Amino acid sequence: MLRTLTAPRLARLVVIVSFAALLVAACEHNIPSAPPAAGELLTITVTPNPATMPPNFSQQFAAVGTDITGAVVPITPAPVAWSVVAGGGAINSGSGVFAAGATLGTFPSTVRACNSTGFICGFATVIVAITPPVGFPILGRAAPYGILAGSTVTCAGAPGTINANVGVFPGTTTTGFPPCTITGQTHLGDPTADSAQQDLTTAYNALAGMVCNTTVTPADLGGRTLTPGVYCAASSLAITGTVTLDGQGNPNALFVIQAGTTLGPAVGSTVALINGAQAKNVYWQVGSSATLNTGTTFRGTIVALTSITLNDNVAMTGRALARNGAVSLGTGDTINLP
C-alpha cells in the first residue's frame, strides 16, 4: 500500500538524505570526524600578512602549523604546497617565494599554503603598490653611504663635504680627502664595502626591473610635476630647470626614475619636493652614467651602473652610488643623507 508523503515525513527524508550525502563526501575525502587532538595539525598561518611590495618585487612567505592549543606543530602530511588564488603574481610551489606582477592592487587571501592533502590551508593577502612598506630595504647595506664607487672617489678641492659614509669596492682609493671632508666612515676595498656593493647590485636590478608607468617624452623632466610612480626614458634623460615631485600628502610616496643610458641635469637645475614627498623615497636608476651640472640642487638616490660626476657647487640630499666606475666631485659640493 502506497503512503502519501506528508510535509513532516518529507522533511525527515530530506534530512536523512542530506546527512547520508555528507557521510559519503566525508568518506570520499577523508575528512576527520572530530577536531585534531593536541599535537596534531589544526591550522596553518601564512606570514607576512598582508605583504606589501612594489611591482616585480619578490617576497619570501612562511607557513607555520599550530594545534588546537595554539602550540606550533609540524605541517603534516608534508611537504607544504604553495599556490596563488586571486592573482597579484606567481609563487614557487615548493619554496614559497612570491614574485609580484606588474598590476597594482590588493589581492585578498591570494597566497595559499596547504598540507600535501590540501585539507588544511592558510592564506595571506598581497598588496602590489608603488608605495614602499615601512622599512623598505631596497638599499640594504648600501644605505649608510653618501658615496659608493666601484673604482675610486675623487674630490677636486675644498670646500666639499660628504655627511655620510664613503666606500669603494673593488677599488681601494680616494683622492682629495682632505681637503674635502668625510664625516662618516671610509671603507676602501674591504669586506664592508664589498657587502655594500653586493646590496647595491641587488637594488639596481630591483629598480631597473620595475615596470614603467610613464614614458618621459620628450626625455626632459624640466618644468614637469610628477606624481608617485615609475618613470622611464629609453636613453638619455635631462632636467632643464625644475622638476617637481608631488607626494600628494603621502610621506611614503615612491618615485622611481629610470634613465636607459645617462642622466644629466642642466646647470642650475632643481629637483623640488612638495606635499609630503621625501628624498629618501626618490630613486634615479641610471643605465650608464650621471652628471649633475654646476649649481644643481638634487634630491634622491642615484643608482648608476657606471659612474657619477658632481660638478661645482652641487647640493645633494641623497646618495651617489656607482656600481662599476668612479664618483667624482668638483668644488663646493655637499652630500647629505636623506
C-alpha positions as CSV (number, residue, x, y, z in Angstrom):
1,M,0.0,0.0,0.0
2,L,1.4,3.4,-1.0
3,R,1.8,6.1,1.6
4,T,1.4,9.7,0.9
5,L,4.5,11.8,1.9
6,T,3.2,14.4,4.2
7,A,5.3,17.6,4.8
8,P,6.8,16.3,8.1
9,R,7.7,13.0,6.6
10,L,9.2,14.7,3.5
11,A,11.3,17.0,5.8
12,R,12.6,14.0,7.7
13,L,13.5,12.2,4.4
14,V,15.4,15.3,3.2
15,V,17.4,15.4,6.4
16,I,18.3,11.7,6.2
17,V,19.3,12.0,2.5
18,S,21.4,15.2,3.2
19,F,23.2,13.5,6.2
20,A,23.9,10.4,4.1
21,A,25.4,12.6,1.4
22,L,27.6,14.3,3.9
23,L,28.8,10.9,5.2
24,V,29.6,9.8,1.7
25,A,31.5,13.0,1.0
26,A,33.4,12.7,4.2
27,C,34.5,9.1,3.4
28,E,35.5,10.1,-0.2
29,H,37.7,13.0,1.0
30,N,38.9,11.5,4.3
31,I,37.6,14.5,6.3
32,P,38.3,13.9,10.0
33,S,35.2,13.1,12.0
34,A,36.5,15.1,15.0
35,P,38.8,18.1,15.5
36,P,42.5,17.1,15.7
37,A,43.8,16.4,19.2
38,A,46.6,18.3,20.9
39,G,49.8,17.8,19.0
40,E,48.0,17.3,15.6
41,L,47.8,20.0,12.9
42,L,44.7,22.2,13.1
43,T,45.6,25.4,11.3
44,I,48.3,26.9,9.1
45,T,49.3,30.6,9.4
46,V,51.0,32.4,6.5
47,T,53.3,35.4,7.1
48,P,53.7,38.2,6.3
49,N,50.0,39.0,6.1
50,P,49.3,41.4,4.5
51,A,52.5,41.7,2.4
52,T,53.1,45.0,0.6
53,M,55.6,45.1,-2.3
54,P,56.4,47.1,-5.4
55,P,55.7,45.6,-8.8
56,N,58.2,42.8,-9.9
57,F,59.5,42.5,-6.3
58,S,60.0,39.2,-4.6
59,Q,58.8,38.2,-1.1
60,Q,59.6,35.1,0.9
61,F,56.5,33.7,2.7
62,A,56.5,31.3,5.6
63,A,53.9,28.8,6.8
64,V,53.6,27.7,10.5
65,G,51.3,25.0,11.7
66,T,49.5,25.0,15.1
67,D,47.4,22.6,17.0
68,I,44.1,23.0,18.9
69,T,46.0,24.5,21.9
70,G,47.9,27.1,19.7
71,A,51.2,25.2,20.0
72,V,53.4,25.1,16.9
73,V,53.5,21.7,15.3
74,P,54.9,20.3,12.0
75,I,52.7,20.7,8.9
76,T,51.7,17.2,8.1
77,P,51.4,15.5,5.7
78,A,54.4,17.2,4.3
79,P,55.5,18.9,2.1
80,V,53.8,22.3,2.2
81,A,52.3,23.2,-1.2
82,W,52.2,26.9,-2.2
83,S,49.8,28.4,-4.8
84,V,48.2,31.7,-5.8
85,V,44.5,32.0,-5.6
86,A,43.5,35.6,-6.6
87,G,46.3,36.8,-8.7
88,G,48.9,39.5,-8.0
89,G,51.9,37.5,-9.1
90,A,53.3,34.0,-9.1
91,I,54.8,31.7,-6.4
92,N,57.3,28.9,-6.3
93,S,55.2,26.0,-5.2
94,G,58.0,24.5,-3.2
95,S,59.8,27.4,-1.6
96,G,57.1,30.0,-1.0
97,V,58.9,32.8,-2.8
98,F,56.3,35.1,-4.3
99,A,57.1,37.3,-7.4
100,A,54.8,40.3,-7.6
101,G,53.4,41.1,-11.1
102,A,53.1,44.4,-12.8
103,T,49.4,45.1,-11.9
104,L,48.8,47.3,-8.9
105,G,46.1,46.4,-6.4
106,T,45.1,44.5,-3.3
107,F,44.8,40.7,-3.8
108,P,42.9,39.3,-0.8
109,S,43.9,35.9,0.5
110,T,45.9,35.1,-2.6
111,V,48.9,33.3,-1.3
112,R,47.8,29.9,-0.1
113,A,49.9,27.3,1.8
114,C,48.4,23.8,2.3
115,N,49.5,20.5,3.7
116,S,50.0,17.9,1.0
117,T,46.5,16.6,1.2
118,G,45.1,20.1,0.7
119,F,42.6,19.8,3.6
120,I,44.3,22.4,5.9
121,C,45.4,25.7,4.3
122,G,46.4,29.2,5.3
123,F,46.2,32.4,3.3
124,A,47.9,35.8,3.0
125,T,46.9,39.0,1.3
126,V,49.3,40.7,-1.2
127,I,49.3,44.4,-1.9
128,V,51.2,45.4,-5.0
129,A,51.8,49.2,-4.8
130,I,54.4,51.8,-5.7
131,T,54.3,52.9,-2.0
132,P,57.1,51.0,-0.2
133,P,56.3,49.2,3.1
134,V,57.8,50.6,6.3
135,G,61.5,49.9,6.3
136,F,61.6,49.1,2.6
137,P,65.1,47.5,2.4
138,I,65.8,48.5,-1.2
139,L,69.4,49.6,-0.4
140,G,70.3,47.2,2.3
141,R,73.9,47.7,3.5
142,A,74.4,50.5,0.9
143,A,72.0,52.8,2.8
144,P,74.6,54.5,5.1
145,Y,76.7,55.6,2.1
146,G,76.6,59.1,0.6
147,I,79.1,57.8,-2.0
148,L,79.8,54.3,-3.1
149,A,82.0,53.6,-6.1
150,G,83.4,50.7,-8.0
151,S,86.8,52.1,-8.9
152,T,87.7,55.3,-7.0
153,V,86.3,58.5,-5.4
154,T,87.9,61.9,-6.2
155,C,87.2,65.5,-5.0
156,A,88.7,68.4,-6.9
157,G,89.2,70.6,-3.9
158,A,87.7,72.3,-0.8
159,P,85.2,73.0,0.2
160,G,83.5,69.7,-0.2
161,T,81.6,67.7,2.4
162,I,80.0,64.2,2.5
163,N,78.0,63.9,5.6
164,A,77.8,60.1,5.3
165,N,80.0,57.0,4.7
166,V,82.1,56.7,1.7
167,G,83.1,53.3,0.2
168,V,85.0,51.9,-2.8
169,F,85.0,48.3,-4.0
170,P,86.7,46.6,-5.7
171,G,88.8,49.7,-6.0
172,T,90.8,50.8,-3.0
173,T,91.5,54.6,-3.4
174,T,90.1,58.1,-2.8
175,T,91.8,61.3,-3.9
176,G,91.2,64.8,-2.4
177,F,90.3,63.8,1.2
178,P,91.5,66.0,2.7
179,P,91.0,68.9,2.0
180,C,87.5,67.6,1.2
181,T,85.7,66.2,4.2
182,I,84.0,62.9,5.1
183,T,82.1,62.9,8.3
184,G,81.2,59.3,8.3
185,Q,83.3,56.1,7.9
186,T,85.5,55.3,5.0
187,H,85.7,51.7,3.6
188,L,88.2,51.1,0.8
189,G,88.4,47.7,-0.7
190,D,87.4,46.0,2.5
191,P,84.6,43.4,3.2
192,T,82.2,46.1,4.4
193,A,82.5,48.0,1.1
194,D,82.1,44.7,-0.7
195,S,78.9,43.9,1.2
196,A,77.5,47.4,0.4
197,Q,78.3,46.9,-3.3
198,Q,76.5,43.5,-3.3
199,D,73.4,45.1,-2.0
200,L,73.8,48.0,-4.4
201,T,73.7,45.5,-7.3
202,T,70.5,44.0,-5.8
203,A,68.9,47.4,-5.5
204,Y,70.0,48.4,-9.0
205,N,68.4,45.2,-10.5
206,A,65.2,45.7,-8.5
207,L,64.8,49.3,-9.6
208,A,65.6,48.5,-13.2
209,G,63.1,45.7,-13.1
210,M,60.1,47.8,-12.0
211,V,57.5,48.2,-14.7
212,C,57.5,51.7,-16.2
213,N,54.2,53.6,-15.6
214,T,55.0,56.6,-17.7
215,T,57.5,57.1,-20.6
216,V,59.0,60.6,-20.5
217,T,58.6,62.1,-23.9
218,P,60.5,64.3,-24.8
219,A,63.1,63.0,-22.4
220,D,63.4,66.1,-20.3
221,L,61.7,66.4,-16.9
222,G,62.2,70.2,-16.6
223,G,59.0,72.1,-16.0
224,R,57.0,69.0,-15.1
225,T,55.2,67.9,-11.9
226,L,55.3,64.2,-11.2
227,T,53.0,62.2,-9.0
228,P,54.2,58.9,-7.4
229,G,55.1,56.2,-9.9
230,V,57.8,54.8,-12.1
231,Y,59.0,57.0,-15.0
232,C,61.4,56.0,-17.8
233,A,63.4,57.2,-20.7
234,A,64.8,54.7,-23.2
235,S,68.2,56.5,-23.4
236,S,69.3,59.9,-22.0
237,L,67.2,61.8,-19.5
238,A,67.6,65.5,-18.9
239,I,66.4,68.0,-16.3
240,T,66.3,71.6,-17.6
241,G,65.0,74.0,-14.9
242,T,62.9,72.4,-12.1
243,V,61.1,69.1,-11.9
244,T,58.6,68.9,-9.0
245,L,57.8,65.7,-7.3
246,D,54.3,65.8,-5.7
247,G,53.8,63.3,-2.8
248,Q,50.1,64.1,-2.7
249,G,50.1,64.1,1.1
250,N,51.7,60.6,1.4
251,P,55.0,60.7,3.2
252,N,55.8,57.2,1.8
253,A,55.1,58.1,-1.8
254,L,57.7,56.4,-4.1
255,F,59.3,57.9,-7.1
256,V,61.5,55.8,-9.4
257,I,63.0,57.4,-12.5
258,Q,64.8,55.1,-14.9
259,A,67.3,56.5,-17.4
260,G,68.3,54.0,-20.1
261,T,71.7,55.5,-20.6
262,T,72.6,58.8,-19.0
263,L,71.1,61.3,-16.5
264,G,72.1,65.0,-17.0
265,P,70.5,67.8,-15.1
266,A,71.4,71.1,-16.7
267,V,73.3,74.0,-15.0
268,G,71.2,75.3,-12.1
269,S,68.6,72.7,-12.3
270,T,66.5,71.7,-9.2
271,V,64.6,68.6,-8.1
272,A,61.8,70.0,-5.8
273,L,59.7,68.1,-3.4
274,I,56.1,69.1,-2.3
275,N,53.1,67.7,-0.4
276,G,55.0,65.2,1.7
277,A,57.4,63.8,-0.9
278,Q,60.7,62.9,0.7
279,A,64.2,62.5,-0.8
280,K,64.6,59.1,0.9
281,N,61.8,57.7,-1.4
282,V,63.2,59.0,-4.6
283,Y,65.4,56.8,-6.7
284,W,67.2,57.5,-10.0
285,Q,68.3,54.3,-11.8
286,V,70.8,55.1,-14.5
287,G,71.8,52.6,-17.1
288,S,75.2,54.2,-17.7
289,S,76.5,57.4,-16.0
290,A,75.1,60.5,-14.4
291,T,76.4,64.1,-14.4
292,L,75.0,66.7,-12.1
293,N,76.0,70.1,-13.7
294,T,77.1,73.2,-11.8
295,G,74.7,74.6,-9.3
296,T,72.3,71.7,-9.3
297,T,70.1,71.2,-6.3
298,F,69.4,67.5,-6.4
299,R,67.2,65.2,-4.3
300,G,67.1,61.4,-4.3
301,T,69.5,58.5,-4.6
302,I,71.3,57.9,-7.8
303,V,72.0,54.2,-8.5
304,A,74.2,54.1,-11.6
305,L,75.7,51.2,-13.5
306,T,79.0,53.0,-14.3
307,S,79.9,56.4,-12.9
308,I,78.6,59.6,-11.3
309,T,80.0,63.1,-11.6
310,L,79.1,66.2,-9.5
311,N,80.3,69.4,-11.0
312,D,80.9,72.5,-8.8
313,N,78.5,73.7,-6.1
314,V,76.1,70.8,-6.3
315,A,73.9,70.4,-3.2
316,M,72.6,66.8,-3.0
317,T,70.2,65.4,-0.5
318,G,70.5,61.7,-1.3
319,R,73.3,59.4,-2.4
320,A,75.7,58.9,-5.3
321,L,76.0,55.1,-5.7
322,A,78.0,53.8,-8.7
323,R,78.4,50.1,-9.2
324,N,81.4,49.8,-11.5
325,G,83.1,53.2,-12.1
326,A,84.2,56.3,-10.2
327,V,82.3,59.0,-8.3
328,S,83.9,62.4,-9.0
329,L,83.3,65.7,-7.1
330,G,84.1,69.2,-8.1
331,T,84.5,72.1,-5.6
332,G,81.8,73.3,-3.2
333,D,79.8,70.1,-3.3
334,T,77.8,68.7,-0.4
335,I,76.0,65.4,0.1
336,N,73.6,64.8,2.9
337,L,71.8,61.5,3.5
338,P,68.0,61.9,3.0
